[in-house]
Amino acid sequence: MTRLIIIRHAESALNAERRIQGHWDSGLTAKGCYQAECLARRLKKYKLHKIYSSDLGRAYATTRAIAGHHRIRVIRDADLREIHLGEWEGKTPAEVDKLYNKGYKKWLKKPSSVRIPNSEKISIFRKRVTGCVARIAKSNPDKTVVIVTHGGVLTALLAEWLKTEFDHLLLSLDIENTSLTVVEFKGRRVRLKTINDSSHLIGTKKYDNANYHQHS
């Protein structure tokens, strides 16, 4: 049995500014660094064999906090990147609505119906990330593996494993920063054990006062 612990990165500066990221990048905020350390302490109890990360800096910075407790080299993989959101990247939802004919409001009704200029097609994105995670699972039999990635990536994976509509999950499930989703692979069987678990942050003042935004 292979166990994957799949994690959304800690809070980035663009998260805090409510800006759409996609392939845009920014460093972690002070709160994000705190979240990453809480996550790292939680994962100390696990025997980890491999650690993979999106090659974007916000994911890699989160991963390094975990790796520091396990002395494992982080494997960076561009296929674990967030979906590329083209001309919307770096903008706030209000700016998108102003510049693109209320595009964000339309996206909130049905994301897959909106054509973002110069963006990655959702179908290509889903194939990219599900294929990458399947390869990681296959190449690590009987191991426990951490993957640090992005909110949209986790949504695509959950839609695949739960056989659920991607749009519905994207709008209904708020993947929190540093939350854990745990999935086990046994042959062709996939079993979800945990979804969006951020209990390592509950009860802390910095967490209770936080505002989370899933612009990835």
N, C-alpha and C positions, 0 to 999 in steps of 0.2 A: 504494500500500500504506500502510495506517495501522498504526502500532505503538503498542500500549498497554503501559506499564510499571505494573503494578498492585501496590501495596505495602500490607502490613499495618502499622499504626501502631507506634511504639516502645512500650516497656514503660511502663504507667501504674501509678499507686499501687494501684489495685484489682487489677491483674494481680499485683503483688508480694504482695498480701494474699490471693491466691487467692479473690477474690470475683467473682461473676458480674456482668458489667457490662450488656450489652445497651445500652439508652439511658441508663443511668446514666453519669456521667462523672467523671473525675479527671485531675489533671495528670500530666505525665511524671515519673518518678523520675529521680534523678541518672544511673542506668544508662540509662534511656530517652533522656535528653538526649544521652548519649554515643553510643548507638546511632544516633540521628537524625543526629548530626554525621558519623559514619562513613558512613552512607548518603548524605548530601549530598556528601561528598568523592568517593564512587564515581560519583555521577551527574554530576559536573562535566564528564566527558568527553563526555556526550551533548548534542546540540543539541535542546533541548526547546522545543516550540511552545506547549503549554498545560499547566497544572497544575490538577487537580481534587482536591477533598477532601470527605470526609464533613464535615458541619457540627459533629460532636462534637469537643470540645476536644482529646482525645488524638490524633486524626487531624490536626486543623488544626495543632497544635504541631509534629508531625512534618513536615508539608508546608512550614511556614514555614522550616525549616532548609534544605530543598531550594531553595525559592524565593529565599533569600538569595544563592545562588550564580548565579542566572539572571535576576534582576530581572524576574520574571514574576508578574503578579497571580494570586493563588490564587482559583479559583472554587469556592465552597462549595455543596454540593448535599445536601439532606436525604435524597434517595433513595439515597445511598451509606451511610446509617447501618446499623449493626448491626441484627440482628433484635431486636425489642422482647420482652423475656423476662418481662414482667409482674411478678408478686409475687416472683419469684425474684431479681430484680435487687438487688444490694448484699449478698446473702447468700453464705455459703460453702456448698460442697456438703454439709458435715456439718449445717449449719443447715437446708438444704432437706430433707434426709432426715428430720430430726427433726420439722419442721413439716408436711411434705407426704407422709407415709406412704412414706418411702424413695424419694421421687420422683427424686432424682438417680441413685440406683443403677438405677432403671428406665430413666432417660434414657440411661445408658451402654450399655444393651442395645439399645434402638431409640428414638432421639430422637423420631421422628415419631409414635410411639404415645403419647407423654406429653402431656397437656393441661395446660399451665401456666396458672394463673388470670390473666386479663386480659392475655394475651400476644398477639403477632402470629402469625397462622397461617403455617406454613412455606410453603404454596403462595403466599400473598400476598407474603411476603417475597421468595421466589425471583423472582416476576414483577416485583416492584419493582426489584430490583437488576440483573437481567439486562436489563430494558428500559432502565434508565438507562445502563448501559455500552454497549448497542447504539446508543443515541442519541448518546452521546459519540463513538463510533467513526465513525458516519455523518456527524456534523457536522465532523469533522476529517480529511478525505481527505488522504492523502499526508503526514501529520504524525506526529511522535513526541509522545505525550501521557503524562503521569504521572497516576495516580489513587491517592490514599492513602485506605485504607478499613480494613476489619476482617476478622478471621479467618473469621467466618461468611459474610461477603459473598464472600470468595475461594472458600470451599468451594462456595457456591451456583453461582458462575460456572464453576468447574471441573467440577462435576456436569453442568451444561448443555453445556459444550463437549466433554466426554469421553463424554457420554451414559451417565453412571454414576450409581448410586444415591446420593442425597444422604446418607442415614444412614451408608452405608459410608465415604464420604469423610470425613464429620464425625468419625467415631470412629477412622479409620485414618491420616489425614494431619494432622500437627501443623504448622500454619502459624506460622512463627516471626516474632517481632517484627522489623520492617523488612525482611523477606524480599521478594524481587522475583519476580513472575510476569509473564512477557513473552508477549504474544500479538499476532499479526499478522492483520490483516483485508485481504483482497484480494477485492473484490466480495462474494459470499456465502460465500466460503471463509474459514474460521478455522483458523489454525495456531498451536499452542502451541509456543513456543521454549524457555521456561524456566519451571520451577515451584519456588517456595519456595527461592530462592537467597539465602542469607545469608552468602556467602563474604567479604563486606566486613567481617565481624565475627570470622572465624576467626583464631586465633592471638593474640588479645588476651586478657589475663588476665581482664578484666571479662566477656568473653563465655564463656570456658571454664568459669568458676565460676558461671555464671548458671543459674537454674531458670526455664524458660519455661512459661507457663500460657495456654491458648487460650480463656479465658473472655471473649475478645473485647474 
